[in-house]
Amino acid sequence: MIPYGRQSIDQHDIDAVVEVLTSDFLTQGPKVPLFEKAVAEMVGAKHGVAMNSATSALHVACMALGLGPGDRLWTSPVTFVASANCGLYCGAIVDFVDIDPQTYNMCPKALRTKLELARSADCLPKIVIPVHLAGQSCDMSAIGELSREFGFRIIEDASHAIGATFENRCVGSAAYSDIVIFSFHPVKIITTAEGGMAVTQSAELARKMEYLRSHGVTRDPGLMIGESHGPWYYQQIDLGYNYRMTELQAALGLSQTTRLAEFVARRQALAKAYDEALAELPLILPYQDRRTRSSFHLYIIRVPSRPGHRNHSEVFAFLRAAGIGVNLHYIPVHLQPYYANLGFRPGDFPVAEAYYSQAISIPLFAGMTDADQSEVISALRDALV
Ligand SMILES: *Cc1c(COP(=O)(O)O)cnc(C)c1O
């Protein structure tokens, strides 16, 4: 089976992890700060705060921005459940903004309409989480403008988008947002096995996220209430979690960052080859906004229904049976039973649901060979006859 995505690990990665195993620190050592600095510098952010997953980073980012019970958080329905769950962890009310039919990212027009309604009903969101689906940035200038007009904060869920750009600036430079989140799960662009990072330009948000990822405990006298008792002293100043990244993960991450440009270039080359090879097939191929350069975490095709031919589910099943590890990103979050219990219904976000009825992610990863890609293309041709 050719998977839809997988990690690319070389000898340098292996050596980096082994070196940590025989060093003094398996956790809370020098590698995590080095990894944070490397990622932050690469994406043009002042601060990076590494955590054990992007999910943890989303949670801590919401906490750092003061999200609490009764507050509202909006995100895209076409995302992994974590982008919405982080709001529920904080006791907030979660809602969704429908997607743009071309980019599949949060639609700025739909966002404006919903914000205007919310303003009249006095229920504006505190935080909006745009998700850069497949590695293509959302329209951050439009969303950023709305944030100033309606007074919400922005966390970019860039789990798919390290190495991508918007208006020639790296995703992560937070030009229009407060915090940007990356995931280092093995299917993502670079990996630490499990892991994530929050990057920000704000020293204050970075400091908060640092103590929230580690029990709400600080050793910084500047953050303490009252006097330090001595060199052993620490204070718990908030209710945090153990969301720390280990040294093993950070060493792997540091090694992987040296190949980020190579990984993204390979993904872009494979995407271009798909664009050309699939152009004649009855498919909708990924639309690219000219202001963006996608890191192509995913290559998502849409299969419109054609009477007398295989439908979407049949094409999906055909490809799986042919050894092509296709996937579907994502089941709209509001259709999940947990969210249905919160009151969401089919029909709430029709563009997302129409997308879901046609979308398929076909294999794309840095280690994919040209032969792998030819196999995917010929299986697709067979599926669509
Ligand atoms: C992978 C992913 C996450 C969660 O990342 P983890 O590191 O696995 O916690 C969140 N949001 C999106 C859009 C993702 O793709």
The ligand as an SDF file (V2000), in Angstrom:
LIG
                    3D

 15 15  0  0  0  0  0  0  0  0999 V2000
   -2.4320   16.9670   12.8450 C   0  0  0  0  0  0  0  0  0  0  0  0
   -3.3310   18.1130   13.1350 C   0  0  0  0  0  0  0  0  0  0  0  0
   -3.5900   18.5760   14.4320 C   0  0  0  0  0  0  0  0  0  0  0  0
   -3.1140   17.8520   15.6350 C   0  0  0  0  0  0  0  0  0  0  0  0
   -1.7690   17.6300   15.6310 O   0  0  0  0  0  0  0  0  0  0  0  0
   -1.1050   16.6800   16.7450 P   0  0  0  0  0  0  0  0  0  0  0  0
    0.3370   17.0870   16.7100 O   0  0  0  0  0  0  0  0  0  0  0  0
   -1.3300   15.2800   16.2690 O   0  0  0  0  0  0  0  0  0  0  0  0
   -1.7600   16.9490   18.0330 O   0  0  0  0  0  0  0  0  0  0  0  0
   -4.3640   19.6990   14.5870 C   0  0  0  0  0  0  0  0  0  0  0  0
   -4.8860   20.3440   13.5360 N   0  0  0  0  0  0  0  0  0  0  0  0
   -4.6860   19.9130   12.2740 C   0  0  0  0  0  0  0  0  0  0  0  0
   -5.2840   20.6900   11.1430 C   0  0  0  0  0  0  0  0  0  0  0  0
   -3.9200   18.7770   12.0350 C   0  0  0  0  0  0  0  0  0  0  0  0
   -3.7570   18.3330   10.7930 O   0  0  0  0  0  0  0  0  0  0  0  0
  1  2  1  0
  2  3  1  0
  2 14  2  0
  3  4  1  0
  3 10  2  0
  4  5  1  0
  5  6  1  0
  6  7  2  0
  6  8  1  0
  6  9  1  0
 10 11  1  0
 11 12  2  0
 12 13  1  0
 12 14  1  0
 14 15  1  0
M  END
$$$$
